[in-house]
Amino acid sequence: MEKICLTPEELNALVDRAESGRLQDGDATVIRLMASAIVILSNAVNGKSESIKRLLAMLFGAKTEKKRAVLKTPPSNSGDRGRQKARGHGKNSAKNYTGADRIPIPHEELKPGDPCPLCPKGKVYRQKQPGIVLCFEGQAPLKATLFELEKLRCNLCGMVFTASAPDNKSGREYDPSAMAIIVLFKYGHGLPWNRLERLQAGLGVPLPATTQWEKSEESANLVYPAFDELVRQAAQGDIFHNDDTVMRVLALMKENNNRTGNERTGIFTTAIVSKTADGRQIAIFHTGRNHAGENIALLYGRRNEDKALPIQMCDASSRNVPSDFDVILCNCLAHARRNFVHVHEHFPDESRRVIEVLSEVYHIDAVARRQEMTLDQRLTFHQENSAPKMAELKSWLDTQVEGKLVEPNCGLGKAIAYMRNHWMELTQFLRVPGAPLDNNLCERSLKRCILHRKNSLFYRTEHGAYIGDMFMSLIHSCVLMRVNPMDYLETLMKNSSKLFKDPSQWMPWNYKAAVT
């Protein structure tokens, strides 16, 4: 842009000429340059505002990105668009208490087949659904039993005779259930060891943080074949979601002090969720210097050669894609939508147009899931209903750029450019059966390690990070498969010798059959 310099007196004279309508030669050029400068400054201010919003979201958590909150639209009626009542609202039914002790209580006076006490000819029979009374008790996360072994001493020879402990127990013994709850609290729910130590000490059952680490390491030695088998089976999936986040490993951070400028110093935790054709969902975590694309390439290296090309869903970052393995690449539609959410305050009409179109596409996908369509039926359904909407959106995006209706370097211009540049990957669900719309499944899984980073701050060594990855993978795979992770880990530890012989029989979806 051409540079102009005006003194305050010259600027005031220009304003007076503009107000009186007597502009001189060259005044139009000055006004045009001033207007261009105002546009550039406005875009810079808007860009800074959007950057500050993203920073605040990173520090304090993002607000909801639902359409109703972003566009400030009133809530729709319950009957609109055929929506059903959301699950998870109301009281828990008795069937949800799978971990409760169940004690059958017979009737105190009657038994099945007895005559009815109210009518002379009737008989009473047991109902299929019993009456339910729920009682809750509190206790420390780890409960301890102290056996006081009686000692008897001969007053003549001095020999001491000590009672035997049940099951020949001696010293301090930790049941598999105790070791399972330690790793579940730490790696499943992000409870730091020092916090659990204080809780246990306050309840009269001390459990030092060092002991918790020792038992976690001991547990890992008992179950690691299950993790290796889980990775192998995850590699055979049909759809892969992957992403990563920064992590702290003190040993690697110490190494960074001696690294040169060309060596990688970043430390990451990668989350990969593999979905198989039979409905299994497997979560794998890996912490180290590798990016997500490098970690998923290692997973693909364990894939059977006769398997078809996998579908990979991730955001558009180049570090998420393997460099030497062919995949059907899909990009996250939620990431593209988020760019328009960030600029909605400054470009409300344009952002509303994009957000509403994507809302309709997500509704179409929800209908396909609710009707339990096959992958081919879902593809046809999207092609019939979503394709026209996405084609119209693509035409509008092209018009904004080609018609020069948007400044390329402003927030809206960058959001449009992102969507146009990755349009093929963002719309694979219109061409590939089973292609997901977004990477939200992996984003939710990644919160496991983010919760650990937030509460425990770091891993001390790569070995500790490996143990954390192992238990997070086993625990979250159980969660995805709706299996009790406490029962699973405890069962693996109790049957460790059998697990080492055939790990494939001890996965979250089939371990109960192996017990029997």
Stockholm file with secondary structure:
# STOCKHOLM 1.0

chainA/1-516         MEKICLTPEELNALVDRAESGRLQDGDATVIRLMASAIVILSNAVNGKSESIKRLLAMLFGAKTEKKRAVLKTPPSNSGDRGRQKARGHGKNSAKNYTGADRIPIPHEELKPGDPCPLCPKGKVYRQKQPGIVLCFEGQAPLKATLFELEKLRCNLCGMVFTASAPDNKSGREYDPSAMAIIVLFKYGHGLPWNRLERLQAGLGVPLPATTQWEKSEESANLVYPAFDELVRQAAQGDIFHNDDTVMRVLALMKENNNRTGNERTGIFTTAIVSKTADGRQIAIFHTGRNHAGENIALLYGRRNEDKALPIQMCDASSRNVPSDFDVILCNCLAHARRNFVHVHEHFPDESRRVIEVLSEVYHIDAVARRQEMTLDQRLTFHQENSAPKMAELKSWLDTQVEGKLVEPNCGLGKAIAYMRNHWMELTQFLRVPGAPLDNNLCERSLKRCILHRKNSLFYRTEHGAYIGDMFMSLIHSCVLMRVNPMDYLETLMKNSSKLFKDPSQWMPWNYKAAVT
#=GR chainA/1-516 SS CCCCCCCHHHHHHHHHHHHHTCCCTTHHHHHHHHHHHHHHHHHHHHHHHHHHHHHHHHHHCCCCCCHHHHTTCCCCCTTGGGCCCCTTCSCCCGGGCTTSCCCCCCCSSCCTTCBCSSSSSCBCCCCSSCCCCCCCCCCCSSCCCCCCCCEEECTTTCCEEECCCGGGCCSCCCCHHHHHHHHIIIIIHCCCHHHHHHHHHHTTCCCCHHHHHHHHHHHHHHHHHHHHHHHHHHTTCSEEEEEEEECCBHHHHHHGGGCCTTSCCCCEEEEEEEECTTSCEEEEEEEESCCHHHHHHHHHTTSCTTSCCCEEEECSCGGGSCSSSCCEEEECHHHHHHHHHHTTTTSHHHHHHHHHHHHHHHHHHHHHHHTTCCHHHHHHHHHHHHHHHHHHHHHHHHHHHHTTCSCTTSHHHHHHHHHHHTHHHHTGGGTSTTCCSCCHHHHHHHHHHHHHHHHHCCBSSHHHHHHHHHHHHHHHHHHHTTCCHHHHHHHHHHTHHHHHHCGGGGSTTTHHHHHC
#=GC SS_cons         CCCCCCCHHHHHHHHHHHHHTCCCTTHHHHHHHHHHHHHHHHHHHHHHHHHHHHHHHHHHCCCCCCHHHHTTCCCCCTTGGGCCCCTTCSCCCGGGCTTSCCCCCCCSSCCTTCBCSSSSSCBCCCCSSCCCCCCCCCCCSSCCCCCCCCEEECTTTCCEEECCCGGGCCSCCCCHHHHHHHHIIIIIHCCCHHHHHHHHHHTTCCCCHHHHHHHHHHHHHHHHHHHHHHHHHHTTCSEEEEEEEECCBHHHHHHGGGCCTTSCCCCEEEEEEEECTTSCEEEEEEEESCCHHHHHHHHHTTSCTTSCCCEEEECSCGGGSCSSSCCEEEECHHHHHHHHHHTTTTSHHHHHHHHHHHHHHHHHHHHHHHTTCCHHHHHHHHHHHHHHHHHHHHHHHHHHHHTTCSCTTSHHHHHHHHHHHTHHHHTGGGTSTTCCSCCHHHHHHHHHHHHHHHHHCCBSSHHHHHHHHHHHHHHHHHHHTTCCHHHHHHHHHHTHHHHHHCGGGGSTTTHHHHHC
//
